[in-house]
Amino acid sequence: MDTTYNLNGGFKPTTKRFADLNGPDFFPTPAWATEALVDNERFSGDLWECACGNGAMSEVLERDTPNTYSSDLYDRGYGEAGVDFLEADRKFDNIVTNPPYNAAEGFVRSGLDLANRKFALLLRLAFLEGANRQRTIFSTNPPSRVWVFSERITFYPAGAEVKGSGTTAYAWFVWDKDAPSRTELNWFKPGYKATGRAAKQQKLL
């Protein structure tokens, strides 16, 4: 049992998700979910994908932000391996990632410190709930924008057969250093899952 990314030292089950054998909580992000973000948020300057896994999100980000640096705590064949985001001190203009479920709060704290302009996390919509997060994050550093998906994202371990539909609601949480200290709630228009860039390319094959 790997508790590397658990802030309190105790294991927390991932709720209908299971870790692969190469590290905890590795579920590549479908390309269309990242495309929804970059189509609606502008990222100026360099960008760090700090939990890049096999590069699924990085490859989308690099199309719009060529100066993208990718890293992960584990070696999954993409980016720089062995980089612990929770212990990092390097700063970037922007940081974008889908964090390990067990370490979301820690990623928020590190991201707020290390991002000069924008910091975006793909999180369960339920991350908005919780008395502890209200006290430690949202009361002092609320996200600037929350982009709610109108379509469910289904995550699979790398190499698993893709079928069925997800049951959990997700959203992009964006902290913008140049925005007012209040939260704007937005919804992505339906259709990214079927008409995103990756889907369009697949139809052409």
ROSE-4610 file (N, C-alpha, C; in Angstrom, 1 decimal, always signed):
// ROSE-4610
residu = [M/M/M/D/D/D/T/T/T/T/T/T/Y/Y/Y/N/N/N/L/L/L/N/N/N/G/G/G/G/G/G/F/F/F/K/K/K/P/P/P/T/T/T/T/T/T/K/K/K/R/R/R/F/F/F/A/A/A/D/D/D/L/L/L/N/N/N/G/G/G/P/P/P/D/D/D/F/F/F/F/F/F/P/P/P/T/T/T/P/P/P/A/A/A/W/W/W/A/A/A/T/T/T/E/E/E/A/A/A/L/L/L/V/V/V/D/D/D/N/N/N/E/E/E/R/R/R/F/F/F/S/S/S/G/G/G/D/D/D/L/L/L/W/W/W/E/E/E/C/C/C/A/A/A/C/C/C/G/G/G/N/N/N/G/G/G/A/A/A/M/M/M/S/S/S/E/E/E/V/V/V/L/L/L/E/E/E/R/R/R/D/D/D/T/T/T/P/P/P/N/N/N/T/T/T/Y/Y/Y/S/S/S/S/S/S/D/D/D/L/L/L/Y/Y/Y/D/D/D/R/R/R/G/G/G/Y/Y/Y/G/G/G/E/E/E/A/A/A/G/G/G/V/V/V/D/D/D/F/F/F/L/L/L/E/E/E/A/A/A/D/D/D/R/R/R/K/K/K/F/F/F/D/D/D/N/N/N/I/I/I/V/V/V/T/T/T/N/N/N/P/P/P/P/P/P/Y/Y/Y/N/N/N/A/A/A/A/A/A/E/E/E/G/G/G/F/F/F/V/V/V/R/R/R/S/S/S/G/G/G/L/L/L/D/D/D/L/L/L/A/A/A/N/N/N/R/R/R/K/K/K/F/F/F/A/A/A/L/L/L/L/L/L/L/L/L/R/R/R/L/L/L/A/A/A/F/F/F/L/L/L/E/E/E/G/G/G/A/A/A/N/N/N/R/R/R/Q/Q/Q/R/R/R/T/T/T/I/I/I/F/F/F/S/S/S/T/T/T/N/N/N/P/P/P/P/P/P/S/S/S/R/R/R/V/V/V/W/W/W/V/V/V/F/F/F/S/S/S/E/E/E/R/R/R/I/I/I/T/T/T/F/F/F/Y/Y/Y/P/P/P/A/A/A/G/G/G/A/A/A/E/E/E/V/V/V/K/K/K/G/G/G/S/S/S/G/G/G/T/T/T/T/T/T/A/A/A/Y/Y/Y/A/A/A/W/W/W/F/F/F/V/V/V/W/W/W/D/D/D/K/K/K/D/D/D/A/A/A/P/P/P/S/S/S/R/R/R/T/T/T/E/E/E/L/L/L/N/N/N/W/W/W/F/F/F/K/K/K/P/P/P/G/G/G/Y/Y/Y/K/K/K/A/A/A/T/T/T/G/G/G/R/R/R/A/A/A/A/A/A/K/K/K/Q/Q/Q/Q/Q/Q/K/K/K/L/L/L/L/L/L]
num = [1/1/1/2/2/2/3/3/3/4/4/4/5/5/5/6/6/6/7/7/7/8/8/8/9/9/9/10/10/10/11/11/11/12/12/12/13/13/13/14/14/14/15/15/15/16/16/16/17/17/17/18/18/18/19/19/19/20/20/20/21/21/21/22/22/22/23/23/23/24/24/24/25/25/25/26/26/26/27/27/27/28/28/28/29/29/29/30/30/30/31/31/31/32/32/32/33/33/33/34/34/34/35/35/35/36/36/36/37/37/37/38/38/38/39/39/39/40/40/40/41/41/41/42/42/42/43/43/43/44/44/44/45/45/45/46/46/46/47/47/47/48/48/48/49/49/49/50/50/50/51/51/51/52/52/52/53/53/53/54/54/54/55/55/55/56/56/56/57/57/57/58/58/58/59/59/59/60/60/60/61/61/61/62/62/62/63/63/63/64/64/64/65/65/65/66/66/66/67/67/67/68/68/68/69/69/69/70/70/70/71/71/71/72/72/72/73/73/73/74/74/74/75/75/75/76/76/76/77/77/77/78/78/78/79/79/79/80/80/80/81/81/81/82/82/82/83/83/83/84/84/84/85/85/85/86/86/86/87/87/87/88/88/88/89/89/89/90/90/90/91/91/91/92/92/92/93/93/93/94/94/94/95/95/95/96/96/96/97/97/97/98/98/98/99/99/99/100/100/100/101/101/101/102/102/102/103/103/103/104/104/104/105/105/105/106/106/106/107/107/107/108/108/108/109/109/109/110/110/110/111/111/111/112/112/112/113/113/113/114/114/114/115/115/115/116/116/116/117/117/117/118/118/118/119/119/119/120/120/120/121/121/121/122/122/122/123/123/123/124/124/124/125/125/125/126/126/126/127/127/127/128/128/128/129/129/129/130/130/130/131/131/131/132/132/132/133/133/133/134/134/134/135/135/135/136/136/136/137/137/137/138/138/138/139/139/139/140/140/140/141/141/141/142/142/142/143/143/143/144/144/144/145/145/145/146/146/146/147/147/147/148/148/148/149/149/149/150/150/150/151/151/151/152/152/152/153/153/153/154/154/154/155/155/155/156/156/156/157/157/157/158/158/158/159/159/159/160/160/160/161/161/161/162/162/162/163/163/163/164/164/164/165/165/165/166/166/166/167/167/167/168/168/168/169/169/169/170/170/170/171/171/171/172/172/172/173/173/173/174/174/174/175/175/175/176/176/176/177/177/177/178/178/178/179/179/179/180/180/180/181/181/181/182/182/182/183/183/183/184/184/184/185/185/185/186/186/186/187/187/187/188/188/188/189/189/189/190/190/190/191/191/191/192/192/192/193/193/193/194/194/194/195/195/195/196/196/196/197/197/197/198/198/198/199/199/199/200/200/200/201/201/201/202/202/202/203/203/203/204/204/204/205/205/205]
x = [+0.9/+0.0/+0.9/+0.7/+1.5/+0.8/+1.3/+0.7/+1.5/+2.4/+3.3/+2.6/+1.4/+0.8/-0.4/-0.3/-1.4/-0.8/-1.4/-0.9/-0.9/-1.8/-2.0/-1.3/-0.7/+0.0/-0.9/-2.2/-3.1/-3.7/-3.9/-4.4/-5.9/-6.3/-7.7/-8.1/-9.1/-9.6/-10.0/-9.8/-10.0/-11.5/-12.3/-13.8/-14.0/-14.1/-14.4/-13.3/-12.1/-10.9/-9.9/-9.0/-7.9/-6.6/-5.6/-4.2/-3.6/-2.8/-2.1/-0.8/-0.1/+1.1/+2.3/+2.3/+3.4/+3.3/+2.3/+2.2/+0.7/+0.4/-1.0/-1.8/-3.0/-4.0/-3.6/-3.2/-2.8/-3.9/-4.6/-5.7/-5.5/-5.0/-4.8/-6.0/-5.8/-7.0/-7.3/-8.6/-9.0/-8.7/-8.2/-7.8/-8.9/-10.1/-11.2/-11.4/-11.1/-11.2/-10.2/-9.0/-8.0/-8.3/-8.8/-9.1/-10.2/-11.1/-12.2/-11.5/-10.5/-9.8/-9.1/-8.3/-7.4/-8.3/-9.5/-10.3/-11.0/-11.0/-11.7/-10.8/-9.6/-8.6/-7.4/-6.9/-5.6/-4.5/-3.4/-2.2/-1.0/-0.6/+0.5/+1.8/+2.9/+4.1/+4.4/+5.2/+5.5/+4.5/+4.5/+3.5/+4.1/+3.7/+4.2/+3.0/+3.1/+2.2/+3.0/+2.6/+3.4/+3.0/+2.0/+1.7/+1.3/+2.3/+2.1/+1.7/+2.1/+1.8/+2.4/+1.6/+2.1/+2.0/+1.7/+1.7/+0.4/-0.7/-2.0/-2.4/-2.2/-2.6/-1.5/-0.3/+0.8/+0.8/+0.4/+0.4/-0.7/-1.7/-2.8/-2.3/-1.7/-1.2/-0.1/+0.7/+1.9/+1.4/+0.2/-0.3/-0.5/-0.9/-1.2/-0.1/+0.6/+1.7/+3.0/+3.7/+4.9/+5.9/+6.0/+7.0/+6.3/+6.0/+5.4/+6.4/+6.6/+7.5/+6.6/+7.0/+6.2/+7.1/+6.5/+7.2/+6.2/+6.7/+5.9/+6.7/+6.1/+6.8/+7.3/+6.5/+6.8/+7.3/+8.0/+8.5/+7.5/+6.7/+5.7/+6.0/+7.3/+7.7/+7.5/+7.2/+7.0/+7.4/+8.1/+8.6/+9.7/+10.0/+11.0/+10.5/+11.0/+10.6/+11.3/+10.6/+11.2/+11.0/+10.1/+9.8/+8.6/+8.8/+7.7/+7.1/+6.0/+5.4/+5.2/+4.9/+4.6/+5.8/+7.0/+8.3/+9.0/+8.4/+9.1/+9.2/+10.2/+10.4/+10.5/+10.4/+10.5/+9.2/+9.3/+8.1/+7.9/+6.6/+6.3/+5.1/+5.0/+3.9/+2.5/+2.4/+1.2/+1.4/+0.5/+0.6/-0.8/-0.8/-2.0/-1.8/-2.8/-2.6/-3.9/-4.0/-5.0/-4.3/-4.4/-3.6/-4.1/-3.2/-3.6/-4.7/-5.7/-6.9/-6.6/-5.6/-5.3/-4.5/-4.1/-3.2/-3.7/-5.0/-5.6/-5.3/-5.6/-5.4/-4.0/-3.0/-1.6/-1.2/-1.8/-1.5/-2.0/-3.2/-3.7/-2.7/-2.2/-1.3/+0.0/+0.6/+1.8/+1.6/+0.5/+0.2/+0.1/-0.6/-0.8/+0.5/+1.5/+2.8/+3.7/+3.5/+4.5/+4.1/+2.8/+2.3/+2.3/+2.9/+3.0/+1.7/+1.0/-0.2/-1.4/-1.4/-2.6/-2.2/-3.2/-3.0/-4.3/-4.4/-5.6/-5.5/-6.5/-6.6/-7.9/-7.8/-9.0/-9.4/-10.5/-11.0/-12.4/-12.8/-14.2/-14.9/-16.1/-16.9/-17.2/-17.2/-17.5/-16.3/-15.2/-14.1/-14.6/-15.7/-16.2/-16.8/-17.1/-17.7/-16.6/-17.0/-16.1/-15.7/-16.0/-15.7/-14.2/-13.4/-11.9/-11.4/-11.8/-11.4/-11.9/-13.1/-13.6/-12.7/-12.3/-11.4/-10.0/-9.4/-8.0/-7.7/-8.7/-8.4/-9.4/-10.7/-11.7/-11.9/-11.7/-12.0/-10.9/-9.7/-8.5/-8.1/-8.2/-7.8/-8.8/-10.0/-11.0/-10.5/-10.9/-10.6/-11.3/-10.6/-11.2/-12.3/-12.2/-13.2/-13.3/-14.5/-14.8/-15.5/-14.9/-15.6/-16.1/-17.5/-18.1/-18.4/-18.1/-18.3/-19.8/-20.4/-21.8/-21.9/-20.7/-20.6/-19.7/-20.0/-19.2/-17.9/-16.8/-15.5/-15.3/-14.9/-14.7/-13.2/-12.6/-11.2/-10.9/-9.9/-9.5/-8.0/-7.6/-6.2/-5.6/-4.3/-3.6/-3.7/-4.2/-4.3/-5.6/-6.5/-7.8/-8.7/-9.7/-10.6/-11.6/-11.8/-12.6/-14.0/-14.9/-16.3/-17.1/-18.4/-19.2/-19.1/-19.7/-19.7/-19.4/-18.8/-18.5/-19.7/-19.6/-20.7/-20.3/-19.1/-18.7/-18.6/-19.1/-19.0/-17.6/-17.0/-15.7/-15.8/-14.8/-14.7/-13.2/-12.9/-11.6/-11.7/-10.8/-10.7/-9.5/-9.7/-8.7/-8.5/-7.2/-6.8/-6.0/-6.5/-5.9/-5.4/-4.1/-3.5/-3.9/-4.4/-4.8/-6.4/-7.1/-8.5/-9.0/-10.2/-10.7/-10.8/-10.7/-10.8/-12.2/-12.8/-14.2/-14.3/-15.2/-15.3/-16.4/-16.1/-17.0/-17.3/-18.6/-19.0/-19.4/-18.8/-19.1/-19.4/-20.0/-20.3/-19.7/-19.0/-18.6/-19.8/-19.9/-21.0/-20.9/-22.0/-22.0/-21.4/-20.7/-20.2/-18.7/-18.0/-16.5/-16.2/-17.0/-16.7/-16.7/-17.7/-17.9/-17.3/-17.0/-16.5/-15.2/-14.5/-13.2/-12.2/-11.1/-10.0/-9.7/-9.6/-9.2/-10.3/-11.6/-12.7/-12.7/-12.5/-12.5/-11.4/-10.2/-9.1/-9.5/-10.1/-10.5/-11.5/-12.4/-13.4/-12.7/-11.6/-10.9/-10.1/-9.8/-9.0/-9.8]
y = [-1.2/+0.0/+1.2/+2.1/+3.3/+4.5/+5.2/+6.4/+7.6/+7.5/+8.6/+10.0/+10.0/+11.3/+11.6/+10.9/+11.2/+12.1/+13.3/+14.4/+14.0/+13.2/+12.9/+11.5/+10.9/+9.6/+8.4/+8.5/+7.3/+7.1/+5.8/+5.5/+5.9/+6.6/+6.9/+6.2/+5.4/+4.7/+5.7/+5.3/+6.3/+6.2/+5.5/+5.5/+5.1/+3.8/+3.3/+3.6/+3.9/+4.0/+3.1/+2.5/+1.7/+2.1/+2.0/+2.4/+1.3/+1.7/+0.7/+0.3/-0.6/-1.2/-0.3/+0.7/+1.6/+2.9/+3.0/+4.2/+4.4/+5.3/+5.5/+6.4/+6.0/+6.9/+7.4/+6.4/+6.8/+6.6/+7.6/+7.5/+8.6/+8.2/+9.3/+10.0/+11.3/+12.2/+12.2/+11.9/+12.0/+13.3/+13.3/+14.5/+15.6/+15.2/+16.2/+17.0/+16.4/+17.1/+18.3/+18.1/+19.1/+20.1/+19.7/+20.6/+21.6/+21.2/+22.1/+23.2/+22.9/+23.9/+24.9/+24.4/+25.4/+26.1/+25.7/+26.4/+27.6/+27.5/+28.6/+29.4/+29.0/+29.7/+29.9/+31.2/+31.5/+31.4/+30.7/+30.6/+31.3/+32.4/+33.2/+32.8/+32.6/+32.2/+30.7/+30.3/+28.8/+28.1/+26.8/+26.0/+24.7/+24.3/+23.0/+22.1/+20.9/+19.8/+18.9/+19.0/+18.4/+17.0/+16.4/+15.0/+14.4/+14.4/+14.2/+12.7/+11.8/+10.4/+10.0/+9.5/+9.0/+10.1/+11.4/+12.5/+12.8/+12.2/+12.4/+13.9/+14.5/+15.9/+16.8/+16.5/+17.3/+17.4/+16.4/+16.4/+17.4/+17.6/+18.6/+20.0/+20.1/+21.4/+22.0/+21.1/+21.5/+22.1/+21.7/+22.3/+23.8/+24.2/+25.7/+26.4/+25.7/+26.3/+25.4/+25.7/+24.9/+24.9/+25.9/+26.0/+25.3/+24.0/+23.2/+22.2/+22.2/+21.3/+20.2/+18.9/+17.9/+17.1/+16.7/+15.9/+15.0/+14.0/+13.2/+12.6/+12.2/+11.5/+10.2/+9.5/+8.2/+8.2/+7.2/+7.1/+6.4/+7.1/+6.4/+6.7/+7.0/+7.1/+8.5/+9.5/+10.8/+11.9/+12.9/+14.0/+13.5/+14.4/+14.1/+13.4/+12.2/+11.4/+11.8/+11.5/+11.7/+13.1/+13.8/+15.2/+15.2/+15.5/+15.5/+17.0/+17.2/+18.5/+19.1/+18.3/+18.8/+19.3/+18.9/+19.4/+20.3/+20.7/+21.5/+22.9/+23.6/+25.1/+25.8/+25.2/+25.9/+26.5/+27.7/+28.5/+28.5/+28.5/+28.6/+29.7/+30.2/+31.2/+30.5/+29.2/+28.5/+27.0/+26.5/+25.1/+24.4/+23.3/+22.7/+21.2/+20.5/+19.1/+18.4/+17.1/+16.3/+15.6/+16.1/+15.6/+14.2/+13.5/+12.3/+12.6/+11.8/+12.0/+12.2/+11.4/+11.5/+12.8/+13.5/+14.7/+16.0/+16.1/+17.3/+18.5/+18.4/+19.6/+20.1/+19.1/+19.5/+20.1/+19.6/+20.2/+21.7/+21.9/+23.3/+24.2/+23.8/+24.6/+24.9/+23.8/+24.0/+24.9/+24.6/+25.4/+26.8/+27.2/+28.6/+29.3/+28.6/+29.2/+29.2/+28.2/+28.1/+28.7/+28.9/+29.5/+31.0/+31.7/+33.1/+33.7/+33.0/+33.6/+32.8/+31.5/+30.7/+29.3/+28.7/+27.4/+26.7/+25.6/+24.9/+23.4/+22.9/+21.5/+20.9/+19.7/+18.9/+18.1/+18.5/+17.9/+17.4/+16.6/+16.2/+17.5/+17.6/+18.8/+18.8/+17.7/+17.6/+18.2/+18.5/+19.2/+20.5/+21.1/+22.3/+22.1/+20.9/+20.6/+20.4/+20.4/+20.1/+21.3/+21.1/+22.2/+22.5/+21.4/+21.7/+22.5/+22.1/+22.9/+24.3/+24.5/+25.9/+26.7/+26.1/+26.8/+27.1/+26.0/+26.1/+26.6/+26.5/+26.9/+28.0/+27.7/+28.5/+29.9/+29.9/+31.2/+32.2/+31.7/+32.6/+32.6/+31.5/+31.4/+30.7/+31.3/+30.7/+30.7/+29.6/+29.6/+30.8/+31.3/+32.4/+32.0/+30.8/+30.2/+28.7/+28.2/+26.8/+26.5/+25.6/+25.2/+23.8/+23.7/+22.5/+21.8/+20.5/+19.7/+19.3/+19.6/+19.2/+17.7/+17.1/+15.7/+15.0/+13.8/+13.0/+12.6/+12.7/+12.2/+10.8/+9.8/+8.5/+8.3/+7.9/+7.6/+6.1/+5.7/+4.3/+4.2/+3.1/+2.9/+2.7/+3.1/+3.0/+1.6/+1.4/+0.1/-0.6/+0.0/-0.7/-0.4/-1.3/-1.2/+0.0/+0.9/+2.1/+1.7/+1.7/+1.5/+2.0/+2.2/+2.7/+4.2/+4.7/+6.2/+6.4/+7.5/+7.8/+8.2/+8.1/+8.5/+9.7/+10.2/+11.3/+12.6/+13.7/+15.0/+15.6/+16.2/+16.9/+18.3/+19.1/+20.5/+20.9/+21.9/+22.5/+23.7/+23.7/+24.7/+25.6/+26.9/+27.7/+28.9/+29.0/+30.1/+31.1/+32.3/+33.3/+34.5/+34.7/+35.7/+37.1/+37.3/+38.6/+38.8/+37.9/+38.0/+38.4/+38.9/+39.3/+38.1/+38.3/+37.2/+36.8/+36.3/+35.7/+34.6/+33.8/+32.6/+32.8/+32.6/+32.7/+31.2/+30.9/+29.5/+29.5/+28.6/+28.5/+27.0/+26.8/+25.5/+25.3/+24.2/+23.9/+23.5/+24.0/+23.6/+22.1/+21.4/+20.0/+19.8/+18.7/+18.4/+18.1/+18.5/+18.3/+16.8/+16.0/+14.6/+14.0/+14.5/+13.9/+14.7/+16.0/+16.9/+17.6/+17.1/+17.7/+17.4/+18.0/+17.8/+16.3/+15.6/+14.2/+13.4/+13.7/+13.0/+13.3/+14.5/+14.9/+14.2/+14.1/+13.3/+11.9/+11.3/+9.9/+9.6/+10.6/+10.4/+10.5/+11.1/+11.3/+10.0/+9.2/+8.0/+6.9]
z = [+0.0/+0.0/+0.0/-0.9/-1.1/-0.6/+0.4/+1.0/+0.7/-0.4/-0.7/-0.7/-1.3/-1.5/-0.6/+0.6/+1.6/+2.6/+2.7/+3.6/+5.1/+5.5/+6.9/+7.3/+6.3/+6.6/+6.6/+6.6/+6.6/+5.3/+4.9/+3.6/+3.5/+2.4/+2.1/+0.8/+0.8/-0.4/-1.4/-2.7/-3.8/-4.3/-3.7/-4.0/-5.5/-5.8/-7.1/-8.1/-7.6/-8.4/-7.7/-8.5/-7.8/-8.4/-7.6/-8.1/-8.9/-9.9/-10.7/-9.9/-10.4/-9.7/-9.7/-10.5/-10.6/-9.8/-9.0/-8.2/-7.9/-6.9/-6.5/-7.5/-7.7/-8.3/-9.7/-10.6/-11.9/-12.9/-13.4/-14.3/-15.4/-16.6/-17.6/-17.9/-18.2/-18.4/-19.9/-20.3/-21.7/-22.3/-23.5/-24.2/-24.2/-24.4/-24.5/-23.2/-22.1/-20.8/-20.7/-21.2/-21.2/-22.3/-23.4/-24.5/-24.0/-23.2/-22.7/-21.9/-21.1/-20.4/-21.3/-22.2/-23.0/-24.0/-24.3/-25.2/-24.4/-23.1/-22.3/-21.4/-21.2/-20.4/-21.2/-21.1/-21.8/-20.8/-21.2/-20.4/-21.1/-20.5/-21.1/-20.3/-21.0/-20.4/-20.4/-19.5/-19.5/-18.6/-18.7/-18.0/-17.5/-16.4/-15.7/-15.5/-16.1/-15.8/-14.9/-13.6/-12.5/-12.0/-12.7/-12.4/-13.8/-14.7/-16.1/-16.4/-15.6/-15.9/-17.2/-18.1/-19.4/-20.5/-20.1/-21.0/-21.6/-21.2/-21.9/-21.8/-20.7/-20.6/-21.2/-21.0/-21.5/-23.0/-23.7/-25.2/-25.7/-24.9/-25.3/-25.0/-23.8/-23.4/-24.3/-24.8/-25.6/-26.9/-27.4/-28.7/-28.6/-27.4/-27.2/-26.4/-25.6/-24.9/-25.1/-26.2/-26.5/-25.3/-24.6/-23.4/-22.2/-22.4/-21.3/-20.8/-19.4/-18.8/-18.1/-18.2/-17.6/-16.7/-15.5/-14.5/-13.8/-13.1/-12.2/-11.1/-10.0/-9.0/-9.5/-10.3/-10.8/-12.3/-12.7/-14.1/-14.9/-15.7/-16.5/-18.0/-18.3/-19.6/-20.3/-19.5/-20.0/-19.0/-19.5/-18.6/-17.7/-16.7/-15.7/-14.6/-14.3/-13.2/-11.9/-10.7/-9.4/-8.9/-9.5/-9.0/-8.1/-6.8/-5.9/-5.8/-6.4/-6.5/-5.1/-4.1/-2.7/-2.0/-2.6/-2.0/-2.9/-4.1/-5.1/-4.7/-5.3/-5.0/-6.3/-7.5/-8.7/-9.1/-9.7/-10.0/-11.5/-11.9/-13.3/-13.4/-14.6/-14.8/-14.6/-15.1/-15.0/-14.6/-13.8/-13.4/-13.7/-14.4/-14.8/-14.6/-13.9/-13.7/-13.2/-13.3/-12.7/-11.5/-10.3/-9.2/-8.7/-8.0/-7.4/-6.4/-6.4/-5.5/-4.1/-3.6/-2.1/-1.8/-2.8/-2.5/-3.0/-3.3/-3.9/-3.1/-1.8/-0.9/-0.9/-0.9/-0.9/-2.2/-3.3/-4.6/-4.7/-4.1/-4.0/-3.3/-2.2/-1.4/-2.1/-2.7/-3.5/-4.7/-5.4/-6.6/-6.4/-5.3/-5.0/-4.7/-4.2/-3.9/-5.2/-6.0/-7.1/-8.5/-8.6/-9.9/-9.8/-10.8/-10.9/-11.4/-12.3/-12.9/-12.7/-13.3/-13.1/-12.7/-11.9/-11.4/-11.6/-12.3/-12.6/-12.3/-11.5/-11.1/-11.6/-12.1/-12.5/-11.3/-10.7/-9.4/-9.5/-8.6/-8.4/-8.0/-8.5/-8.1/-6.6/-6.0/-4.6/-3.8/-4.4/-3.7/-3.1/-3.6/-3.1/-1.7/-1.3/-0.1/+1.0/+2.3/+3.4/+4.2/+5.5/+6.5/+6.5/+6.5/+6.6/+5.4/+4.2/+3.0/+3.0/+3.6/+3.7/+4.6/+5.7/+6.6/+6.1/+5.5/+5.1/+3.7/+2.8/+1.4/+1.0/+1.0/+0.3/+1.0/+2.4/+3.1/+2.8/+2.5/+2.2/+0.8/+0.0/-1.3/-2.2/-2.4/-3.2/-4.7/-5.4/-6.9/-7.6/-8.6/-9.4/-10.2/-10.8/-11.7/-11.5/-11.5/-11.5/-12.8/-13.6/-14.9/-14.7/-14.7/-14.4/-15.7/-15.8/-17.0/-17.1/-18.2/-18.5/-18.8/-19.2/-19.5/-18.5/-18.2/-17.2/-17.8/-17.1/-17.5/-17.0/-17.8/-17.3/-17.3/-16.2/-16.1/-16.0/-16.8/-16.8/-16.5/-15.8/-15.7/-17.1/-17.2/-18.5/-19.1/-20.3/-20.9/-20.8/-19.9/-19.7/-20.9/-21.1/-22.1/-21.8/-22.7/-22.5/-22.9/-21.9/-22.1/-21.0/-21.2/-20.1/-19.9/-18.9/-18.6/-17.1/-16.8/-15.4/-14.6/-13.3/-12.4/-11.5/-11.7/-10.8/-11.6/-11.0/-11.6/-11.4/-12.4/-12.3/-12.8/-12.4/-12.8/-12.8/-13.6/-13.5/-12.5/-11.5/-10.5/-10.9/-11.2/-11.7/-10.7/-10.3/-9.5/-10.4/-10.5/-11.4/-10.5/-10.5/-9.6/-10.0/-11.2/-11.7/-11.6/-11.1/-11.0/-9.6/-9.4/-8.1/-7.2/-5.9/-4.9/-4.7/-5.7/-5.6/-6.6/-6.5/-7.4/-8.4/-9.7/-10.8/-11.2/-11.3/-11.6/-13.1/-13.9/-15.3/-15.6/-16.8/-17.2/-18.7/-18.9/-20.3/-21.1/-22.3/-23.2/-23.5/-23.6/-23.9/-25.3/-25.5/-26.9/-26.9/-25.9/-25.9/-26.0/-25.4/-25.4/-26.8/-27.6/-28.9/-30.0/-29.8/-30.9/-30.5/-29.5/-29.1/-30.2/-30.1/-31.2/-31.4/-30.3/-30.4/-31.0/-30.7/-31.4/-32.8/-33.2/-34.6/-35.4/-34.8/-35.5/-35.6/-34.6/-34.7/-35.8/-36.1/-37.1/-38.5/-38.6/-39.9/-40.2/-39.2/-39.5/-40.2]
